[in-house]
Amino acid sequence: MPAGISGLTYSTASRNGTTDANGRFNYYPGERLSLRVGNLQLADGVPARSIVTPLEFFPDVRTALEIPGTTDEGLQNHRLTEQQLIQDEVTLINMTRFLLALNWSLNLSSGQGIDIRERVITQLNAALPDLDAPIDFNVPESDFAQGGNSPSPANQLLQSICFYPADDELCEDPPTEEEIANADPRPEEEEDRDEDVEYREDLQSKRDRILNAVRSLEDVDVENAEGYLTRELDTITTRLANRYYLDDYVAEFPASDTAIKTVRVRKIADQPQLDTIEAISTRDQDVVVHSFDWQSASVEYFVAGESGGESELLVNFRPEGTYRWVKKQLRVLIQ
C-alpha cells in the first residue's frame, strides 16, 4: 500500500524477507507472492507488482477488479468497482480490520502506514497454538469479530497481545476478583495508609486499566477498514494519474478550421504504454471525437460548432499492467 504495511513476512520464487518500514519487498517480474503475519498465512499466489493491495490477496477479487464500472459520462472507471468490492467482500474487510488491529498505535492517521512490530509478532506466534480454532477470514463479520465471553479466534489472539513495552504495568496479568475481594480497603485517613500496600481500590483500578488496554476488533470497525482502503486506493490512483498528461490542456481554433486535430497522451520521462483508450466530447455540437487509438496513445477530433462554442474532450485510458483507469481532459475553445 502507498503508506506501507511493515512487518509482514513475504516469499517469492527467488526471495524471502520481511516488508520494511515502508512496506517494501523485493521480487522479480512475473513472480507470485506469499504473505504472512508471523506464522499466520494471509495470502498466497498473489501476482507480485510494484504495488500490492489487500484487494489483490484474493483470486476472485483480483478477477473482479478487471471489470470496470461505468460513470455517468459513459466512461470506464475502476474506482466504482473498488468501492463495490470494499462494501461487498466480507473476507477483505475482516482481514483489513485484523491488520489494522495489529498496528502498534491503534489510531492510524491518514498517510500513516500499518506498523506491525516484532514484539507483536512474537506474542502472536506464541498465542496461535492455543486458540480454540484457527483464524478464518472467510466467516461472516459478526462471527469474525465476536466478543464477550466467547470471543472469536481473532479476538482471542488480540487479547493475548500487549501493545506496550514488556515492562509496562498494562502487560501484567490483571488482579483477580478474588485477590481484590481479599485485599484490605484503603483507610480513610491518609496517615493510616501504607504506601507499600495495594489496597482493594488500588487493585480494582489496576484491573480496570489492564482490561481496558486489551485490544479487540471492536476497536477497528467496518467503517475504519473501508476508510483505510479507500484512502490508500485513491492515493494509488492519484500517483498513477500524475505520471501522465496531454499535449495541451487548452486548445483554441477558429470556427473555420474544421481539420482533424490530434491530442496525445504523454508520460513523464517515458513512453506511454496503453492497454486501451476511449474519449468523448461533452458538447458534440461544438467538438466531435473522430477516432482514438491505444497504440499511438492519441485521440483525433475536429471543431463543428460556431464561434464562442467550447467543449471538454475527456480522454480516458488504462496503462499497461494495471486495472486502473486515468482520465485527462482537454478544453477546446472555438474563436
Secondary structure, DSSP 8 states (H G I E B T S, - for coil): -TT-EET-EEE-SS-EEE--TT------TT-EEEEEETTEEEEEEEE--S---GGGGSHHHHHHHTS-EE-TTS-EEHHHHHHHHHHH-HHHHHHHHHHHHTSSSSS--TT--EE--HHHHHHHHHHGGGSSS---TTS-HHHHT--TTS--HHHHHHHT---S-TTSGGGS----HHHHHHS----SSGGG--TT---HHHHHHHHHHHHHT---GGGS-HHHHHHHHHHHHHHHHHHHHTTEEES-SEEEE-TT--S-EEEEEEETTB---EEEEEEEES-TTTEEEEEEETTTTEEEEEE-S-TT-EEEEEEEEEETT-S--EEEEEEEEE-
